[in-house]
């Protein structure tokens, strides 16, 4: 959702060491930023950017220039080389005193076109980065109601995503009641509720209709303590922001989601399909608290006991004998959609042995 057309590029960023509860959150601001803040300069004010040919937030330009030292230099070099090579037939006689040869003109035009191609590629990358950074900064003003322990207080404090930076990760999902139920996204989130709490992740569901948690969840016990589930404040602003992310689509009724890390940077996003929580929790949302083996089972019933027994058998076989026969007895023969997708794209499945 943070790149053009909701093609939603992922931006990998380290967000802490898994298994640790403490984080260093102090970061020194640059003297330029402090000076601008004291003088009352609005860093969110838009300025015209010549290379992008559009208005861009000043703080987005500042962050880009801070994070990218060599890319602007490459852009300028390719631009100067393009102008110099394509203009060779015009300045050759004035500088060298000789008329340009046919071979020289052809070579200069060829090299000039090559430089122009490289210039346009670097310029496009810069525009994409600026667009992503600008959308990340725009998300900072979105607000939500932070979940609290209801046994202590029912008053849910309001906070912006900027205020939650370095404190919470964010998973935001926009969709209708039908889309949320069809994708099973809320059911899956409930299954991972303790894992989300351990990774210090807040989930924000922004419905496009008047549906509520009670409409998505038939059994409120599956919410647990609900310390992972936040509520969108000023829903219209959230919907407007999602429409901005999905700006290339004529219809804004698709299921759209994005994930922010502790730094407020986009680490994953998508549309139409629900997020793959297994991948997100394993790669981008690692736990910040130690997993407790003494946690009580969150589900009941014969089926749940069967699943837990298979899980224990799997890890026992994995860490002790690692026998192929023991593993084969644990798996269902029907193909999994995620695995089949990888195979169809050229992947392979190796035997356990």
C-alpha positions in Angstrom: 0.0 0.0 0.0 3.0 2.2 0.3 3.9 2.2 -3.4 1.9 3.3 -6.4 -1.2 1.5 -7.3 -1.4 -0.4 -4.1 1.1 -2.7 -5.6 2.2 -2.4 -2.1 5.9 -2.9 -1.9 7.5 -4.2 1.2 10.3 -2.3 2.9 12.4 -4.6 5.1 13.7 -2.9 8.2 15.1 -4.3 11.4 12.7 -3.7 14.3 14.4 -5.1 17.3 16.0 -8.3 18.6 13.5 -11.1 19.0 13.0 -12.3 22.5 14.0 -9.1 24.2 11.6 -6.9 26.1 13.7 -3.7 26.3 14.5 -1.4 23.4 16.6 1.6 23.0 14.2 4.3 21.7 16.3 7.5 22.1 17.5 9.0 18.9 19.2 12.4 18.6 17.6 14.8 16.2 19.7 16.7 13.7 20.6 20.3 14.4 18.8 21.4 11.2 15.5 19.8 12.4 15.8 21.3 15.8 16.5 24.7 14.3 13.5 24.5 12.1 11.3 23.4 15.0 12.4 26.3 17.1 11.7 28.8 14.3 8.2 27.4 13.8 8.9 25.9 10.3 6.2 23.4 9.4 8.1 20.3 8.2 4.9 18.8 6.8 4.5 21.7 4.4 4.8 20.7 0.8 7.5 22.0 -1.5 7.8 21.6 -5.3 10.3 18.9 -6.2 11.8 19.4 -9.7 12.8 15.8 -10.3 9.4 14.4 -9.3 7.5 17.4 -10.9 5.1 17.5 -8.0 4.6 18.8 -4.5 6.2 16.7 -1.7 6.3 17.1 2.1 9.5 18.8 3.3 10.1 16.2 6.0 9.8 13.4 3.3 12.5 15.1 1.3 14.7 15.6 4.4 14.3 11.9 5.4 15.2 10.7 1.8 18.3 12.9 1.6 19.4 11.6 5.1 18.9 8.0 4.1 20.3 8.2 0.6 23.7 9.8 0.1 24.8 8.4 -3.3 21.5 8.1 -5.2 21.1 11.9 -5.7 24.7 12.1 -6.9 24.1 9.3 -9.4 21.0 11.1 -10.7 23.0 14.3 -11.3 25.9 12.5 -13.0 23.5 10.7 -15.4 21.7 13.9 -16.1 24.9 15.8 -16.9 26.2 12.9 -19.0 22.9 12.8 -21.0 23.0 16.6 -21.7 26.7 16.5 -22.6 26.6 13.5 -24.9 23.4 14.4 -26.7 24.7 17.9 -27.2 28.0 16.7 -28.6 27.3 17.7 -32.2 26.5 21.3 -31.0 29.6 22.0 -28.9 32.2 19.8 -30.6 33.3 22.4 -33.1 33.4 25.2 -30.5 35.5 23.2 -28.0 37.7 21.1 -30.3 37.8 23.2 -33.4 36.8 20.2 -35.6 33.5 19.2 -37.0 32.1 16.0 -35.3 32.5 12.9 -37.4 29.5 10.7 -38.3 30.9 7.9 -36.1 31.3 10.3 -33.2 27.8 11.6 -33.5 26.3 8.1 -33.6 28.4 7.1 -30.6 27.5 10.2 -28.6 23.8 9.7 -29.3 24.0 6.1 -28.3 25.8 6.8 -25.1 23.5 9.8 -24.4 20.4 7.6 -24.7 22.0 5.0 -22.4 22.7 7.8 -19.8 19.1 9.1 -20.2 17.8 5.6 -19.5 19.9 5.3 -16.4 18.8 8.8 -15.3 15.1 7.9 -15.7 15.6 4.7 -13.8 17.2 6.4 -10.8 14.7 9.2 -10.9 11.8 6.7 -10.9 13.3 4.9 -7.9 13.7 8.2 -6.1 10.1 9.1 -6.8 8.9 5.7 -5.5 10.9 6.1 -2.3 9.6 9.6 -1.8 6.0 8.4 -2.3 6.4 5.6 0.2 8.1 7.9 2.8 5.3 10.5 2.3 2.6 8.0 2.9 4.4 6.7 6.0 4.5 10.3 7.3 0.8 10.8 6.5 0.0 7.7 8.5 1.5 9.3 11.6 -1.5 11.6 12.1 -4.0 8.7 12.2 -5.4 8.1 15.7 -6.7 5.1 17.6 -8.0 4.1 21.0 -5.4 2.0 22.7 -6.7 -1.2 24.4 -6.3 -1.4 28.2 -6.9 -4.0 30.9 -10.6 -3.7 31.6 -10.0 -5.1 35.1 -8.2 -1.9 35.9 -9.9 0.8 33.8 -12.5 1.1 31.0 -11.0 4.4 29.8 -9.2 3.8 26.5 -6.6 6.5 25.8 -6.4 8.1 22.4 -3.1 8.1 20.6 -1.7 8.9 17.1 0.5 6.4 15.3 3.3 8.9 15.7 2.9 8.8 19.5 3.0 5.0 19.3 6.3 4.9 17.3 8.9 2.8 19.1 6.2 1.4 21.4 3.9 -0.6 19.2 3.8 -2.2 15.7 0.6 -1.7 13.7 -1.5 -4.0 11.5 -4.3 -2.0 9.9 -7.0 -3.6 7.8 -9.8 -2.0 5.8 -12.8 -4.0 4.6 -16.5 -4.6 4.8 -18.1 -7.2 7.1 -18.5 -9.6 4.2 -14.8 -9.3 3.2 -13.6 -9.7 6.8 -15.7 -12.8 7.2 -14.9 -14.3 3.8 -11.1 -13.9 4.3 -11.3 -15.3 7.9 -8.8 -12.6 8.8 -10.4 -11.8 12.1 -10.6 -15.4 13.1 -7.0 -15.9 12.3 -6.0 -12.8 14.3 -7.9 -14.1 17.3 -6.0 -17.4 17.0 -2.7 -15.4 17.2 -3.9 -13.0 19.9 -1.2 -13.9 22.4 1.5 -13.9 19.8 0.4 -10.4 18.7 0.5 -9.2 22.3 4.0 -10.7 22.7 5.2 -8.9 19.6 3.7 -5.6 20.9 1.5 -5.4 17.8 -1.8 -3.5 17.7 -4.5 -4.5 15.2 -6.8 -1.9 13.8 -9.9 -3.0 11.8 -11.4 -0.2 9.8 -14.8 -1.3 8.5 -16.3 0.3 5.4 -19.8 -0.3 6.8 -21.3 0.0 10.2 -20.2 -3.5 11.4 -18.5 -3.9 14.7 -16.4 -6.5 16.6 -19.5 -8.3 17.6 -20.5 -8.8 13.9 -17.0 -10.3 13.0 -16.7 -12.4 16.1 -19.5 -14.8 17.2 -17.6 -15.9 20.3 -16.2 -13.0 22.2 -14.1 -15.4 24.4 -11.8 -15.8 21.4 -10.7 -12.2 21.8 -9.0 -13.1 25.1 -7.9 -10.0 27.0 -8.2 -8.0 23.7 -5.0 -6.1 24.5 -4.0 -6.6 20.9 -7.1 -5.1 19.4 -7.3 -1.3 19.0 -10.2 0.8 17.7 -9.9 3.3 14.9 -10.6 6.9 16.1 -11.9 9.3 13.5 -12.9 6.6 11.1 -13.3 9.0 8.2 -9.6 9.9 8.3 -8.6 6.2 8.2 -10.9 5.6 5.2 -9.5 8.6 3.4 -6.0 7.4 4.1 -6.8 3.9 2.7 -8.3 5.6 -0.4 -5.0 7.4 -0.8 -3.1 4.2 -0.7 -5.5 2.6 -3.3 -5.5 5.7 -5.5 -5.0 3.9 -8.8 -8.2 1.8 -8.4 -11.5 3.2 -9.5 -13.2 1.3 -6.7 -12.0 1.6 -3.1 -14.1 -1.4 -1.9 -11.2 -3.9 -1.9 -9.8 -5.4 1.3 -6.6 -3.4 1.9 -4.0 -3.8 4.7 -0.6 -2.6 5.7 1.9 -3.2 8.5 4.2 -0.7 10.3 7.2 -1.6 12.4 8.4 0.2 15.5 9.9 3.0 13.4 6.7 3.7 11.6 8.1 2.2 8.4 6.1 0.0 6.1 7.2 -3.6 6.2 4.3 -5.3 4.3 1.0 -4.4 2.6 -1.5 -5.8 0.2 -5.0 -5.8 -1.2 -7.8 -8.2 -2.0 -6.1 -11.0 -0.1 -5.8 -11.2 3.7 -2.2 -10.8 5.2 -0.3 -14.0 5.7 0.2 -13.8 9.4 2.5 -16.8 9.6 5.0 -15.0 7.4 4.6 -11.6 9.1 4.9 -13.0 12.6 8.0 -15.0 11.6 9.8 -12.3 9.6 8.6 -8.8 10.7 6.7 -9.2 13.9 9.0 -11.3 16.1 8.1 -11.5 19.8 9.6 -8.9 22.1 8.7 -11.0 25.2 9.9 -14.6 25.9 7.3 -17.2 24.8 6.0 -19.0 27.9 5.7 -22.7 27.6 3.4 -22.7 30.6 0.7 -20.7 28.8 -2.7 -22.4 29.2 -4.3 -23.7 26.0 -6.5 -21.1 24.5 -8.9 -23.5 22.8 -10.9 -26.4 24.0 -12.4 -29.5 22.5 -11.4 -32.8 21.1 -10.2 -31.3 17.8 -8.0 -28.8 19.7 -6.4 -31.6 21.8 -5.7 -33.5 18.6 -4.0 -30.5 17.0 -1.9 -29.9 20.1 -0.8 -33.5 20.3 0.3 -33.5 16.6 2.2 -30.3 17.3 4.0 -31.8 20.2 4.8 -35.0 18.2 6.2 -32.8 15.4 8.6 -31.0 17.6 9.5 -34.1 19.4 10.4 -35.9 16.1 12.2 -32.8 14.8 14.4 -32.4 17.8 15.1 -36.0 18.6 14.9 -38.7 15.9 14.1 -36.7 12.8 12.9 -39.8 11.1 11.1 -39.4 7.8 8.5 -42.1 8.7 7.6 -40.2 11.9 7.1 -37.0 10.0 5.1 -38.4 7.1 2.5 -39.7 9.6 1.9 -36.1 10.8 1.1 -34.5 7.5 -2.2 -34.4 5.5 -2.0 -35.5 1.9 -4.0 -32.6 0.6 -2.0 -29.8 -0.9 -1.7 -26.4 0.8 -2.5 -23.3 -1.3 0.6 -21.4 -0.1 2.9 -24.3 -0.9 1.3 -25.0 -4.3 1.7 -21.4 -5.3 5.5 -21.6 -4.7 5.7 -24.9 -6.7 3.8 -23.4 -9.6 6.2 -20.5 -9.7 9.2 -22.8 -10.1 9.8 -23.9 -6.5 10.3 -27.5 -5.4 9.6 -29.7 -2.5 12.5 -31.8 -1.2 12.1 -35.1 0.6 12.4 -35.1 4.3 15.5 -37.3 4.0 
